[in-house]
Amino acid sequence: MVEFSTQERISFHRGAIQVLGGEQAELIKMLSTVQQILQAHIKALKDLGVDIEAEMKSAAEEYQKQQKSQAPTGDNLTGRLA
Protein backbone atom coordinates (compact mmCIF):
# COMPACT_ATOMS: atom_id res chain seq x y z
CA MET A 1 0.00 0.00 0.00
CA VAL A 2 1.35 3.42 -0.93
CA GLU A 3 1.62 5.95 1.85
CA PHE A 4 1.39 9.63 1.01
CA SER A 5 3.08 12.33 3.02
CA THR A 6 1.05 14.98 4.75
CA GLN A 7 2.26 17.56 2.24
CA GLU A 8 1.15 15.37 -0.68
CA ARG A 9 -2.29 14.92 0.87
CA ILE A 10 -2.57 18.66 1.50
CA SER A 11 -1.59 19.38 -2.12
CA PHE A 12 -4.14 16.85 -3.37
CA HIS A 13 -6.99 18.42 -1.39
CA ARG A 14 -5.97 21.96 -2.35
CA GLY A 15 -5.93 20.95 -6.01
CA ALA A 16 -9.34 19.33 -5.69
CA ILE A 17 -10.76 22.46 -4.08
CA GLN A 18 -9.32 24.63 -6.84
CA VAL A 19 -10.79 22.45 -9.60
CA LEU A 20 -14.17 22.11 -7.89
CA GLY A 21 -14.28 25.85 -7.22
CA GLY A 22 -13.83 26.50 -10.92
CA GLU A 23 -16.54 23.97 -11.76
CA GLN A 24 -18.85 25.59 -9.22
CA ALA A 25 -18.29 29.03 -10.76
CA GLU A 26 -19.13 27.66 -14.23
CA LEU A 27 -22.25 25.99 -12.90
CA ILE A 28 -23.37 29.25 -11.28
CA LYS A 29 -22.89 31.07 -14.60
CA MET A 30 -24.89 28.39 -16.40
CA LEU A 31 -27.72 28.57 -13.86
CA SER A 32 -27.77 32.35 -14.16
CA THR A 33 -28.10 32.11 -17.94
CA VAL A 34 -30.88 29.52 -17.68
CA GLN A 35 -32.72 31.72 -15.16
CA GLN A 36 -32.49 34.75 -17.47
CA ILE A 37 -33.85 32.78 -20.43
CA LEU A 38 -36.60 31.28 -18.28
CA GLN A 39 -37.64 34.73 -17.08
CA ALA A 40 -37.70 36.01 -20.67
CA HIS A 41 -40.08 33.21 -21.69
CA ILE A 42 -42.30 33.81 -18.65
CA LYS A 43 -42.47 37.52 -19.48
CA ALA A 44 -43.33 36.76 -23.11
CA LEU A 45 -46.15 34.45 -22.05
CA LYS A 46 -47.48 37.05 -19.60
CA ASP A 47 -47.35 39.66 -22.35
CA LEU A 48 -49.44 37.29 -24.49
CA GLY A 49 -52.04 37.03 -21.75
CA VAL A 50 -51.15 33.62 -20.36
CA ASP A 51 -51.76 33.27 -16.60
CA ILE A 52 -48.47 31.64 -15.61
CA GLU A 53 -49.27 31.54 -11.89
CA ALA A 54 -52.50 29.59 -12.51
CA GLU A 55 -50.70 27.14 -14.79
CA MET A 56 -47.93 26.62 -12.25
CA LYS A 57 -50.46 26.04 -9.48
CA SER A 58 -52.35 23.55 -11.65
CA ALA A 59 -49.14 21.72 -12.54
CA ALA A 60 -48.11 21.55 -8.86
CA GLU A 61 -51.50 20.13 -7.89
CA GLU A 62 -51.30 17.55 -10.68
CA TYR A 63 -47.81 16.56 -9.53
CA GLN A 64 -49.02 16.14 -5.95
CA LYS A 65 -51.90 13.93 -7.15
CA GLN A 66 -49.46 11.76 -9.09
CA GLN A 67 -47.16 11.46 -6.08
CA LYS A 68 -50.03 10.40 -3.83
CA SER A 69 -51.33 7.84 -6.32
CA GLN A 70 -47.96 6.15 -6.76
CA ALA A 71 -47.54 3.39 -4.24
CA PRO A 72 -43.94 2.97 -3.08
CA THR A 73 -42.31 -0.12 -4.50
CA GLY A 74 -39.05 -1.88 -3.84
CA ASP A 75 -37.99 -1.03 -7.39
CA ASN A 76 -37.43 2.69 -6.90
CA LEU A 77 -34.95 4.45 -4.68
CA THR A 78 -37.64 6.27 -2.68
CA GLY A 79 -39.31 2.98 -1.84
CA ARG A 80 -36.02 1.46 -0.75
CA LEU A 81 -35.18 4.42 1.48
CA ALA A 82 -38.61 4.68 3.12
C-alpha positions as CSV (number, residue, x, y, z in Angstrom):
1,M,0.0,0.0,0.0
2,V,1.4,3.4,-0.9
3,E,1.6,6.0,1.9
4,F,1.4,9.6,1.0
5,S,3.1,12.3,3.0
6,T,1.0,15.0,4.8
7,Q,2.3,17.6,2.2
8,E,1.1,15.4,-0.7
9,R,-2.3,14.9,0.9
10,I,-2.6,18.7,1.5
11,S,-1.6,19.4,-2.1
12,F,-4.1,16.9,-3.4
13,H,-7.0,18.4,-1.4
14,R,-6.0,22.0,-2.4
15,G,-5.9,21.0,-6.0
16,A,-9.3,19.3,-5.7
17,I,-10.8,22.5,-4.1
18,Q,-9.3,24.6,-6.8
19,V,-10.8,22.4,-9.6
20,L,-14.2,22.1,-7.9
21,G,-14.3,25.8,-7.2
22,G,-13.8,26.5,-10.9
23,E,-16.5,24.0,-11.8
24,Q,-18.8,25.6,-9.2
25,A,-18.3,29.0,-10.8
26,E,-19.1,27.7,-14.2
27,L,-22.3,26.0,-12.9
28,I,-23.4,29.2,-11.3
29,K,-22.9,31.1,-14.6
30,M,-24.9,28.4,-16.4
31,L,-27.7,28.6,-13.9
32,S,-27.8,32.3,-14.2
33,T,-28.1,32.1,-17.9
34,V,-30.9,29.5,-17.7
35,Q,-32.7,31.7,-15.2
36,Q,-32.5,34.8,-17.5
37,I,-33.9,32.8,-20.4
38,L,-36.6,31.3,-18.3
39,Q,-37.6,34.7,-17.1
40,A,-37.7,36.0,-20.7
41,H,-40.1,33.2,-21.7
42,I,-42.3,33.8,-18.7
43,K,-42.5,37.5,-19.5
44,A,-43.3,36.8,-23.1
45,L,-46.2,34.5,-22.0
46,K,-47.5,37.0,-19.6
47,D,-47.4,39.7,-22.3
48,L,-49.4,37.3,-24.5
49,G,-52.0,37.0,-21.7
50,V,-51.1,33.6,-20.4
51,D,-51.8,33.3,-16.6
52,I,-48.5,31.6,-15.6
53,E,-49.3,31.5,-11.9
54,A,-52.5,29.6,-12.5
55,E,-50.7,27.1,-14.8
56,M,-47.9,26.6,-12.3
57,K,-50.5,26.0,-9.5
58,S,-52.3,23.5,-11.6
59,A,-49.1,21.7,-12.5
60,A,-48.1,21.6,-8.9
61,E,-51.5,20.1,-7.9
62,E,-51.3,17.5,-10.7
63,Y,-47.8,16.6,-9.5
64,Q,-49.0,16.1,-6.0
65,K,-51.9,13.9,-7.1
66,Q,-49.5,11.8,-9.1
67,Q,-47.2,11.5,-6.1
68,K,-50.0,10.4,-3.8
69,S,-51.3,7.8,-6.3
70,Q,-48.0,6.1,-6.8
71,A,-47.5,3.4,-4.2
72,P,-43.9,3.0,-3.1
73,T,-42.3,-0.1,-4.5
74,G,-39.1,-1.9,-3.8
75,D,-38.0,-1.0,-7.4
76,N,-37.4,2.7,-6.9
77,L,-35.0,4.5,-4.7
78,T,-37.6,6.3,-2.7
79,G,-39.3,3.0,-1.8
80,R,-36.0,1.5,-0.7
81,L,-35.2,4.4,1.5
82,A,-38.6,4.7,3.1
